[in-house]
Amino acid sequence: MISKERVYTALEHEEPDMVPLTDHIYMQRSLEGILGEKGVRTDTPEKYVKVHRVLGLDLICAFPGRLADPSGQNREVEEGLSVDEWGLKHRTIDGMGWYLEGPIKTVEDAESYEVPDPFLPWRVETVREIVKLAKDDLAIAAIIGGPFTTGMLLFGFTNYMRMLHVSPRSVQRITEKVAWFQTELGKIVIDMGVDIIWMPDDLGMRDGPFLSPQAFRKHVFPSMKEMVNTFKNKGVKVLLHCDGQVMALMDDIVEMGFDGVHPIERKAGMSLELMKAKYGDKLTIIGNVDATYLLPHGTTDEIKQQVLECLRIAAPGGGYILASDHSIHEGVKSSNAKAMFEIARKYRRYPIRR
């Protein structure tokens, strides 16, 4: 099988020839460390695709954006402080941008706020090039945000929670606006030839969901389900990236129609064994190799033991894609990232030994 076929088979809950491999690798230092070159980013498609080939991955994430534009669309308002096109303020510390606050403070702000234009041609320059470079062999997943995280950041967490009580209509309006933007952008990249929409929307924290399941069902999930339906009706699979402890939301995630879920975060107590037992026939499970301690600090033998554990638990019967339980972030040693996938390539062939 070529990589694309391998991923498709896993997403159909069947056993391919080998367990597919993927990860979220988007930080410049991580990409540069793996490739051993400077200037490697998600907006330098040839080098970005090469990183995935070096690691032997089957699925590549395509992040929408302008080609070779490390500054993005942020506007610097003072040294180290920038505002993006959504009106979100960030402080840059040691090269990393940290969220400060959103533009919506009042009900009036929510009523007047308009999302950016999803149809600007530059938004999909990177995706177009990645499709050209990788469409013949790799599965391509476009990263298209969900309606919750961006909506919450527009208000700020504390203000979002307050607005849920004093003006739920304001929250609903913003959620629907964000969902519209992301849906339109997703439709464009699907027409370009991506195979999958991968929706990052963190619904949980370490100890549980950000909102009660009831609040999510009332205020967020209707828009999310409409997005999933729209994308699936255009013929692609839809995956959810959702950090945190979200077992309380898993039935809802299945009901909304997602085809797979990532990253099954260990430090949040997400059990791969429980996920496989309860949802392995309904969702493709992606991830669970610890990116908090193991990949930054572990030995090659420790990485091997955990990779084998993940394969043993989740791979039999199909429906598993091996990846970290978050991303290959800047704290992950490049040598450990390479070791994880080298070990996985050695032991991923079906039938998997339990």
C-alpha positions as CSV (number, residue, x, y, z in Angstrom):
1,M,0.0,0.0,0.0
2,I,1.1,3.6,-0.5
3,S,0.7,5.9,2.5
4,K,-2.6,7.4,1.3
5,E,-4.2,3.9,1.0
6,R,-2.8,2.9,4.4
7,V,-4.5,5.9,6.1
8,Y,-7.8,5.4,4.3
9,T,-7.9,1.8,5.4
10,A,-7.2,2.7,9.0
11,L,-10.0,5.3,8.9
12,E,-12.4,2.6,7.7
13,H,-11.5,0.5,10.8
14,E,-9.8,-2.1,8.8
15,E,-6.2,-3.4,9.0
16,P,-3.9,-2.0,6.4
17,D,-0.5,-3.5,5.6
18,M,1.1,-1.4,8.4
19,V,-0.1,1.0,11.1
20,P,-0.1,4.5,9.6
21,L,2.1,7.2,11.2
22,T,1.5,10.9,11.6
23,D,2.0,13.9,13.9
24,H,1.5,17.6,14.3
25,I,4.8,19.2,13.6
26,Y,4.4,23.0,13.2
27,M,7.0,24.8,15.4
28,Q,10.0,26.1,13.4
29,R,12.6,24.8,15.8
30,S,11.2,21.3,15.7
31,L,11.0,21.3,11.9
32,E,14.6,22.6,11.6
33,G,15.9,20.1,14.1
34,I,14.4,17.2,12.3
35,L,15.6,18.3,8.8
36,G,18.9,19.8,10.0
37,E,18.3,23.0,8.1
38,K,17.4,26.6,8.9
39,G,14.2,28.2,7.7
40,V,11.9,25.2,7.8
41,R,8.3,26.1,8.5
42,T,4.8,25.1,7.6
43,D,4.8,27.8,5.0
44,T,7.9,26.5,3.2
45,P,6.1,23.5,1.6
46,E,9.1,21.7,-0.1
47,K,11.1,21.6,3.2
48,Y,8.0,20.9,5.2
49,V,7.0,17.9,3.1
50,K,10.6,16.7,3.3
51,V,10.4,16.6,7.1
52,H,7.5,14.1,6.8
53,R,9.4,12.0,4.3
54,V,12.5,11.9,6.5
55,L,10.3,10.6,9.4
56,G,8.5,8.1,7.1
57,L,5.0,9.6,7.9
58,D,1.9,8.6,6.0
59,L,-0.3,11.6,6.8
60,I,0.8,15.3,6.5
61,C,-1.0,18.2,8.0
62,A,-1.5,21.3,5.8
63,F,-1.8,24.5,7.7
64,P,-3.6,27.2,5.6
65,G,-1.6,30.4,5.2
66,R,0.6,32.6,3.0
67,L,3.8,31.1,1.4
68,A,7.0,31.9,3.2
69,D,5.5,34.4,5.6
70,P,6.9,33.8,9.1
71,S,5.3,36.9,10.4
72,G,1.8,35.7,9.6
73,Q,-0.9,38.4,9.6
74,N,0.0,39.9,13.0
75,R,0.3,43.6,13.3
76,E,2.9,44.8,15.8
77,V,1.5,47.6,18.0
78,E,4.6,47.9,20.2
79,E,7.8,46.0,20.7
80,G,6.9,42.4,21.5
81,L,3.1,43.0,21.4
82,S,1.1,42.1,18.3
83,V,-2.6,41.9,17.2
84,D,-3.7,39.3,14.7
85,E,-6.5,39.7,12.1
86,W,-9.1,38.3,14.7
87,G,-8.1,41.1,17.1
88,L,-6.3,38.7,19.5
89,K,-3.4,40.2,21.3
90,H,-0.2,38.2,21.7
91,R,3.1,38.9,23.6
92,T,6.2,37.5,22.0
93,I,8.7,36.0,24.6
94,D,11.8,34.1,23.4
95,G,10.3,33.8,19.9
96,M,7.0,32.4,21.1
97,G,3.7,34.2,20.9
98,W,1.6,34.0,24.0
99,Y,-2.1,34.9,24.1
100,L,-3.0,38.0,26.2
101,E,-6.6,38.9,25.5
102,G,-9.4,39.1,22.9
103,P,-11.3,42.1,21.5
104,I,-14.8,41.2,22.9
105,K,-15.4,42.7,26.3
106,T,-19.1,43.6,26.2
107,V,-22.4,42.5,24.7
108,E,-22.1,45.4,22.3
109,D,-18.7,44.1,21.2
110,A,-20.1,40.7,20.4
111,E,-23.0,42.2,18.4
112,S,-20.7,44.3,16.3
113,Y,-17.8,41.9,15.8
114,E,-17.2,40.4,12.4
115,V,-14.9,37.6,11.6
116,P,-12.1,38.0,8.9
117,D,-12.8,37.2,5.3
118,P,-12.2,33.5,4.6
119,F,-12.0,33.9,0.8
120,L,-8.8,35.9,0.6
121,P,-6.6,34.0,-1.9
122,W,-3.4,34.0,0.2
123,R,-5.1,31.9,2.9
124,V,-4.7,28.7,0.9
125,E,-1.3,29.2,-0.8
126,T,0.5,26.7,1.5
127,V,-2.3,24.1,1.1
128,R,-2.2,24.3,-2.7
129,E,1.5,23.7,-2.8
130,I,1.4,20.8,-0.3
131,V,-1.3,19.1,-2.4
132,K,0.9,19.5,-5.5
133,L,3.9,18.0,-3.7
134,A,2.3,15.2,-1.8
135,K,-1.0,14.2,-3.4
136,D,0.4,11.2,-5.2
137,D,1.4,9.3,-2.1
138,L,0.7,11.0,1.3
139,A,-2.7,11.5,2.8
140,I,-3.2,15.3,3.3
141,A,-5.2,16.7,6.2
142,A,-6.0,20.4,6.2
143,I,-6.0,22.0,9.6
144,I,-9.3,23.9,9.9
145,G,-10.2,25.2,13.4
146,G,-13.4,24.4,15.3
147,P,-15.9,26.9,16.7
148,F,-15.0,26.7,20.4
149,T,-11.4,27.6,21.0
150,T,-11.3,30.7,18.8
151,G,-14.7,31.9,20.1
152,M,-13.5,31.5,23.7
153,L,-10.3,33.4,23.0
154,L,-12.2,36.3,21.4
155,F,-13.9,36.8,24.7
156,G,-11.2,35.6,27.0
157,F,-11.8,32.6,29.2
158,T,-13.3,34.4,32.2
159,N,-15.4,36.8,30.1
160,Y,-16.6,33.8,28.0
161,M,-17.9,32.0,31.1
162,R,-19.6,35.2,32.3
163,M,-21.2,35.8,29.0
164,L,-22.6,32.2,29.0
165,H,-24.8,33.3,31.9
166,V,-25.5,37.0,31.2
167,S,-25.7,36.9,27.4
168,P,-25.7,33.4,25.9
169,R,-27.0,35.0,22.7
170,S,-23.7,36.8,22.3
171,V,-21.8,33.6,22.7
172,Q,-24.0,31.9,20.2
173,R,-23.5,34.6,17.7
174,I,-19.7,34.5,17.9
175,T,-19.7,30.6,17.8
176,E,-21.8,30.6,14.6
177,K,-19.6,33.3,13.0
178,V,-16.4,31.4,13.8
179,A,-18.0,28.2,12.5
180,W,-19.0,30.0,9.3
181,F,-15.4,31.3,8.6
182,Q,-13.9,27.9,9.2
183,T,-16.5,26.0,7.2
184,E,-16.0,28.3,4.2
185,L,-12.2,27.9,4.4
186,G,-12.6,24.1,4.7
187,K,-14.8,23.9,1.6
188,I,-12.1,25.8,-0.4
189,V,-9.3,23.4,0.6
190,I,-11.4,20.3,0.1
191,D,-12.0,21.5,-3.5
192,M,-8.2,21.8,-3.8
193,G,-7.8,18.1,-3.2
194,V,-7.1,17.5,0.5
195,D,-8.3,14.1,1.8
196,I,-9.1,15.0,5.4
197,I,-10.2,17.9,7.5
198,W,-8.4,17.9,10.9
199,M,-10.2,20.2,13.3
200,P,-8.2,21.4,16.3
201,D,-10.6,22.5,19.0
202,D,-9.5,21.9,22.6
203,L,-12.6,21.0,24.6
204,G,-10.9,19.9,27.8
205,M,-8.2,20.6,30.3
206,R,-6.2,18.2,32.4
207,D,-9.0,17.4,34.8
208,G,-12.0,17.5,32.5
209,P,-14.0,19.5,29.9
210,F,-13.9,23.3,29.9
211,L,-17.7,23.4,30.0
212,S,-20.2,20.9,31.3
213,P,-21.4,18.4,28.6
214,Q,-24.8,20.1,28.8
215,A,-23.3,23.6,28.1
216,F,-21.3,22.2,25.2
217,R,-24.4,20.5,23.7
218,K,-26.4,23.7,24.0
219,H,-23.8,26.3,22.9
220,V,-21.1,24.6,20.8
221,F,-21.9,21.2,19.5
222,P,-24.7,22.2,17.1
223,S,-22.2,24.4,15.1
224,M,-19.5,21.8,15.3
225,K,-21.8,19.1,14.0
226,E,-23.0,21.3,11.2
227,M,-19.3,21.8,10.2
228,V,-18.6,18.0,10.3
229,N,-21.7,17.3,8.2
230,T,-20.8,19.9,5.6
231,F,-17.2,18.5,5.2
232,K,-18.3,14.9,5.1
233,N,-21.0,15.7,2.5
234,K,-18.1,16.9,0.3
235,G,-16.5,13.5,0.5
236,V,-13.7,13.8,3.1
237,K,-13.0,12.3,6.5
238,V,-13.1,14.6,9.5
239,L,-10.8,14.2,12.5
240,L,-10.9,16.0,15.9
241,H,-7.7,17.2,17.7
242,C,-8.8,17.7,21.3
243,D,-6.4,17.9,24.2
244,G,-7.4,17.2,27.8
245,Q,-9.6,14.8,29.7
246,V,-12.7,14.5,27.5
247,M,-14.1,11.1,28.3
248,A,-17.3,12.8,29.4
249,L,-17.7,14.2,25.8
250,M,-16.8,11.1,23.8
251,D,-20.3,10.0,23.1
252,D,-21.0,13.5,21.8
253,I,-17.9,13.4,19.6
254,V,-19.1,10.1,18.1
255,E,-22.6,11.5,17.6
256,M,-21.3,14.6,15.8
257,G,-19.9,12.3,13.2
258,F,-16.1,12.6,13.6
259,D,-14.2,9.8,12.0
260,G,-11.2,9.9,14.3
261,V,-9.9,11.6,17.5
262,H,-6.5,12.7,18.6
263,P,-4.3,12.9,20.7
264,I,-5.6,10.6,23.7
265,E,-3.5,12.7,26.1
266,R,-1.7,10.6,28.8
267,K,-1.1,13.3,31.3
268,A,-4.8,14.1,31.3
269,G,-5.6,10.5,32.1
270,M,-6.9,9.5,28.7
271,S,-6.7,5.7,28.6
272,L,-5.8,4.2,25.2
273,E,-7.1,0.8,26.4
274,L,-10.5,2.2,27.4
275,M,-10.8,4.3,24.2
276,K,-10.1,1.2,22.1
277,A,-12.6,-0.9,24.0
278,K,-15.4,1.7,24.0
279,Y,-14.9,3.6,20.8
280,G,-12.5,1.5,18.6
281,D,-15.3,0.4,16.3
282,K,-16.7,4.0,16.0
283,L,-13.6,6.2,15.8
284,T,-10.1,5.9,14.5
285,I,-7.8,6.5,17.4
286,I,-4.7,8.6,16.9
287,G,-1.8,9.2,19.3
288,N,-1.0,8.4,22.9
289,V,2.8,8.4,22.8
290,D,3.7,10.7,25.7
291,A,5.0,14.1,24.5
292,T,5.2,15.6,28.0
293,Y,8.1,13.6,29.5
294,L,8.9,10.6,27.4
295,L,9.7,12.3,24.1
296,P,11.5,15.3,25.6
297,H,13.5,13.3,28.2
298,G,13.1,9.6,27.7
299,T,15.6,7.0,26.5
300,T,15.3,5.1,23.2
301,D,14.4,2.0,25.1
302,E,11.6,3.8,27.1
303,I,10.3,5.1,23.8
304,K,10.4,1.7,22.3
305,Q,8.4,0.2,25.1
306,Q,5.7,2.8,24.9
307,V,5.4,2.6,21.1
308,L,5.0,-1.2,21.4
309,E,2.4,-0.7,24.1
310,C,0.4,1.6,21.8
311,L,0.6,-0.8,18.9
312,R,-0.4,-3.8,21.0
313,I,-3.4,-2.0,22.6
314,A,-4.8,0.0,19.7
315,A,-3.6,-1.4,16.4
316,P,-5.3,-4.9,16.3
317,G,-8.4,-4.8,14.1
318,G,-7.3,-1.6,12.5
319,G,-8.5,1.9,13.3
320,Y,-5.3,3.2,14.8
321,I,-2.8,5.8,13.7
322,L,0.4,6.2,15.7
323,A,1.4,9.7,16.9
324,S,2.4,11.6,19.9
325,D,-0.2,12.6,22.5
326,H,0.1,16.3,21.5
327,S,2.7,17.2,18.9
328,I,6.4,17.2,18.1
329,H,6.8,20.5,20.0
330,E,10.0,22.4,20.7
331,G,10.6,20.5,23.9
332,V,10.8,17.2,22.0
333,K,14.4,16.1,21.1
334,S,14.7,15.7,17.4
335,S,16.6,12.5,18.0
336,N,13.7,11.1,20.1
337,A,11.2,12.1,17.5
338,K,13.2,10.2,14.9
339,A,13.6,7.3,17.2
340,M,9.9,7.1,17.9
341,F,9.0,6.8,14.2
342,E,12.0,4.5,13.4
343,I,10.9,2.1,16.1
344,A,7.3,2.3,14.8
345,R,8.3,1.6,11.3
346,K,10.1,-1.5,12.5
347,Y,7.2,-3.0,14.5
348,R,4.0,-1.7,12.8
349,R,3.5,-4.4,10.2
350,Y,0.2,-6.4,10.6
351,P,-0.5,-8.7,12.2
352,I,0.5,-6.9,15.4
353,R,1.7,-9.1,18.2
354,R,-0.3,-8.5,21.4
